[in-house]
Amino acid sequence: MHKHVLPPLMLLAALPAALPTVHAQETAAIDEVTIVGSRARNRTVFDSAVPIDRFGAREVENALSSGEVGAALQALAPSINFPRIESSGAADSVRGVQLRGLAPDQVLVLINGKRRHASAVLDTESSFAGTVPVDVNALAPGAIDHIEILRDGAGAQYGSDAVAGVINIVLKQQRTGGSASVSYGANHTDFEPTREKKTDGQTKIVNADYGIPLGDAGFFRFGAESRSRHPTQRAGFSDAGWTSWNATPADLALDGKVVFKSGDAQSHNNYLFYNALLPLSEGVDAYSFATANQRQSDGSAYFRYPGDPSNVAALYPNGYRPVTHGDASDLSVVAGLRVSSGAWHWDLSARHGSNIFHYDLSNSANASLGAQSPTSFHLATFDYRQNAVNADVTRALDFGVPVNLALGVEVIRETYTSSPGDAASYAAGAVTDAPPGAQAGPGLRPQDAFDGSRNISSVYADIESDITKQLLVGAAARYSDYSDFGSASTGKLSARYKFTEQFLLRGSLSNSFRAPALVQTGFRFSTLNFNSDGSALQAASLLPASDPLARAFGAQALKPEKSTNLSLGLAWKPARNTSFTLDGYRIKIKDRITRTSDLQSDAATAYLAGIGRSDIQSVAYLANLLDTTTTGLDAVLNHDLAVAGGKLNLSAALNLNKTRIDQVHQSSAALARIDPELTVLTDTSLFRIRNASPENKLVLSADWQAAQWSLLARATRFGPLKDFSYDEDAEIIDGVHAQRFGAVWTLDLEAQYKLTRQLTLAVGADNLLDRYPQRVRETNNATYGGALPYNFINPIGVNGAYFYGRLRYTF
């Protein structure tokens, strides 16, 4: 791990304390106490006015078979997807989760109820390009006790980003004992495009945690984890030699070979965590928790053919495929005091979060430097840090009816810097007919580095009252002020009415304010993207909206996103062991921040050459381009029963989701001066925004637990998708050539057996039936000559079946 991570973690490890959270349960139940969605004490999931999912320790452990928190969230919750972007540089290393089909930065992530910092890397390639996700995979999987998901807009309660809802990850807090586990797994699949059986993606996970009691009620829980994963390769035979600049005989000789890369990247993760609570006196507790992650991961770039100007024949006579490298350091530390004095309950805390991403490159070349070019480069370093202090106070009042009052204030300081790459990574050398800069780069130039900061302050008030035994009413309001984007007020109203103790209706109305992330205001990078017809790669520069070149292409200062969220639902317990919830929602977002299409044409290329920027062929930037409406429905059914000497939990959970584009802000006089035919967003970009998530997702699970054996089966159906196609013979949908992809099922199985009271063996399989998404049409250029046979946007991924075993020892 980098030196900047360990010293503060070790220092704060000496401050034992922890956020008080709810006592962990082994399985989710509809009446368990939760800490998201309501600040009232002892509010249960069933009592809540908003829909909340709670997944206990056993469910979380079963879903973490591959060691990825994002994949576990997708397996657990039908409203969450975790797309596996590939061949996309930094997005191979940092992936975000979607809630209710919205962008990854429109869901707020909390750890022990405290805001988690975002990544230092902007997503430049995926269906939600231009977003800055929280890197949930930076959290140690073995540190998690349980997970709570609030499926409702909560900007007034929790602040910016809680547009779709909130994910709260609660760390382990057992006072005594510990556990250690080792697991090994691999993908084993029948890969149809190359007609071969593959075994790859070998994954080793080792973790341990231990609890030390502090006094009568305190604890210090700490642990470490290591996870190593080999890459998977799911590219097909390619006949794309014709796409090379001059299609030389050496280029065409590679047809029929696998020269591209598709699938998961190689990665190695090291994690540390602690969670602690120290009672100082009667009613006064100190707490602290921290997580640290060091990750090295490889990413994929497209193959460069031998005869292409991007190649240096003296270095790579047979062509080459550049490999990107992400070296990420992530640290989060929280410390505070909880004070109870009479009816008042105070929570005072400070936190630090940082994410630093070193972006490197190997097996590449700067062709403009000829045979003297290095083959490895440092491209850039991105550094995001967040420091905050906050105070929260709650009190129960009695005005004839019980009222729970919560007040709070928070001050945040954010900084973001980007540092340039090696000189050779962006240099324009003497070979003028070759593209300048490192291939799969180029690196960030010194004049393009960014150093920015901002201050954020907010205050909120939240009240909740059981006006009658049947009627619960809540209201929240928040005022936030950003030093760079001004201020905004948000509010929320919620209500729940119990017709009986077993049946209730609930609903909420809220608005949210999501300021542009600091990273969105300063991130810039150049990448190679397909041109408009998908026939070749071109250098595209992603610029901040404040950049003069971006302004020349029509960029304007970013504005905050504003949203309104309406939900209405019911919860029903027809029997003690059966529950059913149904919740509909509508989320309207105005001025949604989106990456423009790559603004490219002959006129744009001529303009760029005329101002001395012939190193790039197109420009893109972030802008408030869209107004959208997302509507959907969540349904969850649970039933428990006794079977074969054990307990069987059956559940079915369904999400229906659809996004409609209400308005597109396409007009730009500045862009028209360069090329009046260009639009800020192409029809293909708009098509992917509308259809980037499955129309529905269904999760069916059966979990049987007995004294010595336990069995889990989970079947997931990812609904149909549509995506644009480069195939000009493809069906025309919404004005673009597109392909419909059918629904696909995946089946996960796990069996556990207690060898002894303390030693448990688990064996299982994810995607046991080795299912893949529907193949991309192979006509024309839809698969880039057969190299990329599967569309990456389907959340099922392209790795096939994964088999694993795990041995866990508790002490």
JOHUGI-V679013 format. One record per residue. N is the residue number from 1. PHI is phi in whole degrees, 0 to 359 (999 if undefined). PSI is psi in whole degrees, 0 to 359 (NA if undefined). Layout:
n: [N N]
phi: [PHI PHI]
psi: [PSI PSI]
This chain:
n: [1 2 3 4 5 6 7 8 9 10 11 12 13 14 15 16 17 18 19 20 21 22 23 24 25 26 27 28 29 30 31 32 33 34 35 36 37 38 39 40 41 42 43 44 45 46 47 48 49 50 51 52 53 54 55 56 57 58 59 60 61 62 63 64 65 66 67 68 69 70 71 72 73 74 75 76 77 78 79 80 81 82 83 84 85 86 87 88 89 90 91 92 93 94 95 96 97 98 99 100 101 102 103 104 105 106 107 108 109 110 111 112 113 114 115 116 117 118 119 120 121 122 123 124 125 126 127 128 129 130 131 132 133 134 135 136 137 138 139 140 141 142 143 144 145 146 147 148 149 150 151 152 153 154 155 156 157 158 159 160 161 162 163 164 165 166 167 168 169 170 171 172 173 174 175 176 177 178 179 180 181 182 183 184 185 186 187 188 189 190 191 192 193 194 195 196 197 198 199 200 201 202 203 204 205 206 207 208 209 210 211 212 213 214 215 216 217 218 219 220 221 222 223 224 225 226 227 228 229 230 231 232 233 234 235 236 237 238 239 240 241 242 243 244 245 246 247 248 249 250 251 252 253 254 255 256 257 258 259 260 261 262 263 264 265 266 267 268 269 270 271 272 273 274 275 276 277 278 279 280 281 282 283 284 285 286 287 288 289 290 291 292 293 294 295 296 297 298 299 300 301 302 303 304 305 306 307 308 309 310 311 312 313 314 315 316 317 318 319 320 321 322 323 324 325 326 327 328 329 330 331 332 333 334 335 336 337 338 339 340 341 342 343 344 345 346 347 348 349 350 351 352 353 354 355 356 357 358 359 360 361 362 363 364 365 366 367 368 369 370 371 372 373 374 375 376 377 378 379 380 381 382 383 384 385 386 387 388 389 390 391 392 393 394 395 396 397 398 399 400 401 402 403 404 405 406 407 408 409 410 411 412 413 414 415 416 417 418 419 420 421 422 423 424 425 426 427 428 429 430 431 432 433 434 435 436 437 438 439 440 441 442 443 444 445 446 447 448 449 450 451 452 453 454 455 456 457 458 459 460 461 462 463 464 465 466 467 468 469 470 471 472 473 474 475 476 477 478 479 480 481 482 483 484 485 486 487 488 489 490 491 492 493 494 495 496 497 498 499 500 501 502 503 504 505 506 507 508 509 510 511 512 513 514 515 516 517 518 519 520 521 522 523 524 525 526 527 528 529 530 531 532 533 534 535 536 537 538 539 540 541 542 543 544 545 546 547 548 549 550 551 552 553 554 555 556 557 558 559 560 561 562 563 564 565 566 567 568 569 570 571 572 573 574 575 576 577 578 579 580 581 582 583 584 585 586 587 588 589 590 591 592 593 594 595 596 597 598 599 600 601 602 603 604 605 606 607 608 609 610 611 612 613 614 615 616 617 618 619 620 621 622 623 624 625 626 627 628 629 630 631 632 633 634 635 636 637 638 639 640 641 642 643 644 645 646 647 648 649 650 651 652 653 654 655 656 657 658 659 660 661 662 663 664 665 666 667 668 669 670 671 672 673 674 675 676 677 678 679 680 681 682 683 684 685 686 687 688 689 690 691 692 693 694 695 696 697 698 699 700 701 702 703 704 705 706 707 708 709 710 711 712 713 714 715 716 717 718 719 720 721 722 723 724 725 726 727 728 729 730 731 732 733 734 735 736 737 738 739 740 741 742 743 744 745 746 747 748 749 750 751 752 753 754 755 756 757 758 759 760 761 762 763 764 765 766 767 768 769 770 771 772 773 774 775 776 777 778 779 780 781 782 783 784 785 786 787 788 789 790 791 792 793 794 795 796 797 798 799 800 801 802 803 804 805 806 807 808 809 810 811]
phi: [999 291 297 289 277 288 302 295 293 292 296 282 296 278 254 287 188 196 297 291 232 284 301 291 242 283 223 284 216 287 252 283 289 227 241 252 91 206 266 286 287 64 284 260 299 292 287 295 275 226 285 225 258 227 244 282 300 294 299 295 299 296 282 265 301 267 82 251 295 299 294 295 299 296 293 279 243 294 276 245 235 226 299 257 291 218 51 222 67 298 292 291 259 238 235 249 261 254 242 56 75 271 290 298 265 253 232 270 249 245 241 51 82 249 302 265 286 271 283 272 247 278 287 253 236 278 296 244 303 102 264 237 279 282 277 294 284 279 270 295 303 288 273 275 268 205 229 239 234 267 264 191 299 217 298 290 274 240 97 304 88 275 285 275 154 223 249 247 256 256 279 300 217 297 283 227 74 197 208 217 214 224 222 218 209 200 279 228 214 264 267 299 301 249 52 218 270 240 233 204 65 303 231 242 230 230 214 204 214 208 243 242 289 239 68 280 228 274 200 224 258 217 191 217 207 227 222 236 228 281 285 247 236 233 278 256 298 248 237 266 302 294 280 298 306 232 46 289 304 294 294 291 294 274 299 88 245 268 240 266 229 217 124 286 276 286 208 221 238 238 232 224 205 212 214 216 221 229 293 265 197 301 81 232 236 263 218 199 207 207 225 220 217 238 229 247 216 253 237 252 235 282 289 256 282 303 269 281 300 283 257 246 300 293 267 226 298 251 81 198 240 298 239 273 228 250 243 250 241 232 220 221 226 230 217 189 234 243 233 247 226 64 273 267 230 256 226 245 212 227 215 228 225 214 221 237 236 265 248 233 210 223 53 226 197 259 299 290 268 66 292 275 294 296 252 231 216 262 268 182 232 243 227 242 224 222 237 210 230 211 228 233 222 232 205 271 240 229 247 91 232 290 229 257 250 228 228 199 219 216 232 234 240 242 227 213 228 236 244 288 272 300 302 293 287 235 293 255 273 283 277 283 268 246 293 283 85 293 291 77 242 285 288 286 279 304 288 258 294 230 218 223 205 200 242 228 227 208 228 216 222 217 234 213 215 275 298 227 298 266 254 250 231 226 214 219 216 219 241 235 229 252 294 249 231 85 239 203 243 229 211 209 239 217 207 218 235 267 288 218 293 252 218 213 250 213 193 207 222 210 231 226 229 242 289 304 296 302 298 295 277 232 285 214 192 250 222 257 238 294 285 297 256 74 271 204 265 220 284 239 256 267 243 292 297 276 292 302 292 298 298 296 266 107 293 231 304 293 243 294 279 234 220 233 229 239 224 212 203 218 226 219 241 293 213 301 253 225 218 215 231 219 223 258 211 220 240 257 238 250 60 294 278 219 286 293 294 289 279 221 193 299 293 294 297 296 297 296 295 292 255 82 243 288 287 234 249 207 235 220 204 266 206 277 260 229 245 229 231 249 239 188 215 244 228 225 236 234 212 250 204 272 217 52 76 220 247 248 253 250 216 222 226 230 235 248 210 211 251 245 271 276 205 239 269 269 290 199 296 296 294 297 291 276 201 295 274 281 240 295 237 283 298 291 296 296 297 292 298 291 238 284 235 302 294 204 211 236 237 247 221 225 234 250 232 229 299 244 249 211 225 229 232 223 249 237 248 271 291 295 230 226 216 292 227 279 279 288 265 289 301 266 234 52 86 230 290 211 234 269 247 287 295 220 260 226 237 247 228 213 237 239 223 277 293 221 298 252 248 236 253 234 229 192 212 263 56 307 276 59 270 235 295 299 294 288 305 266 282 50 242 294 247 53 71 88 292 239 286 237 283 280 280 289 297 293 79 233 264 76 288 233 249 210 224 217 243 235 239 248 211]
psi: [153 153 330 345 313 315 312 328 316 325 313 345 340 356 80 122 171 153 126 123 179 145 131 144 156 332 157 145 154 344 18 150 143 163 2 153 337 137 3 142 142 25 133 166 317 325 341 150 356 155 131 133 143 124 120 181 318 316 318 315 318 324 347 30 324 356 13 123 321 317 324 317 319 320 326 318 125 339 358 135 152 77 144 90 149 160 45 28 237 331 345 338 325 116 143 161 150 139 126 36 2 177 156 336 14 19 133 135 127 149 121 36 3 141 135 140 159 177 163 358 130 135 118 351 339 187 339 46 139 359 161 95 161 131 86 337 359 355 136 118 323 354 349 130 306 169 136 136 117 113 71 149 134 33 323 331 319 354 193 150 344 50 308 333 199 135 119 118 120 127 158 145 20 137 330 168 180 184 155 143 154 136 153 136 168 154 132 117 152 103 103 318 328 5 52 154 132 141 113 191 27 129 127 131 127 127 160 146 158 147 136 123 141 107 206 333 351 172 160 102 130 161 171 157 147 136 125 134 130 158 163 150 115 28 154 177 139 141 41 15 331 340 347 157 318 8 60 165 326 325 311 336 342 353 140 4 161 107 346 178 134 144 187 151 160 140 155 127 138 135 150 150 157 158 123 151 131 109 126 322 182 118 7 118 136 145 157 150 156 151 145 143 135 124 131 128 152 147 167 144 170 153 139 124 154 320 3 147 342 355 152 107 329 334 318 78 338 18 180 157 111 149 121 154 126 125 102 136 125 132 137 129 131 137 145 184 140 126 128 121 104 234 354 140 114 145 109 126 161 149 155 135 140 146 119 128 114 124 116 175 139 172 43 188 153 97 334 345 358 211 347 359 139 162 354 145 151 123 319 163 131 130 113 133 147 128 139 152 145 155 129 141 137 152 139 129 162 107 40 331 148 136 131 123 134 134 151 160 145 141 129 139 124 143 149 127 147 137 146 164 187 151 320 340 340 1 148 106 194 342 94 343 11 149 137 160 158 138 138 11 236 176 165 130 152 321 349 1 156 142 104 163 165 163 142 133 146 152 149 160 141 123 149 136 134 88 320 178 333 327 122 132 138 151 141 149 145 140 126 143 124 133 341 346 7 200 165 153 138 158 165 138 137 155 152 133 123 110 322 178 346 353 132 156 150 156 163 156 126 163 154 159 117 105 150 136 149 323 324 334 343 355 136 147 155 139 170 122 161 145 186 332 6 13 342 164 146 152 121 131 121 120 152 154 339 351 138 322 320 319 323 332 11 4 146 163 136 146 158 151 142 138 156 143 124 129 150 132 183 156 137 131 87 339 166 328 17 137 151 133 147 122 125 154 156 124 113 127 129 141 46 132 126 148 133 166 164 114 98 134 173 321 321 319 318 320 315 319 325 337 15 21 49 356 346 154 348 162 143 158 172 142 160 84 340 147 126 159 124 125 150 181 134 132 133 128 128 143 129 143 159 128 129 44 12 186 130 123 122 136 150 128 133 137 128 134 136 132 131 136 116 322 144 126 82 333 142 111 324 316 323 331 333 314 107 348 346 144 153 321 126 165 326 323 316 323 317 324 320 327 23 350 153 146 335 162 132 132 120 129 150 121 111 129 131 185 320 329 153 146 139 132 132 121 129 131 114 123 178 153 162 141 152 159 146 357 115 350 0 161 143 118 127 36 3 157 126 164 139 132 127 168 154 138 147 144 126 136 143 138 136 142 129 104 320 183 331 343 124 133 132 137 146 181 133 136 52 323 6 50 147 162 166 141 148 143 135 3 157 236 26 334 18 56 24 357 325 84 344 145 133 349 346 125 346 339 182 26 346 204 144 121 142 162 149 134 124 132 129 145 NA]
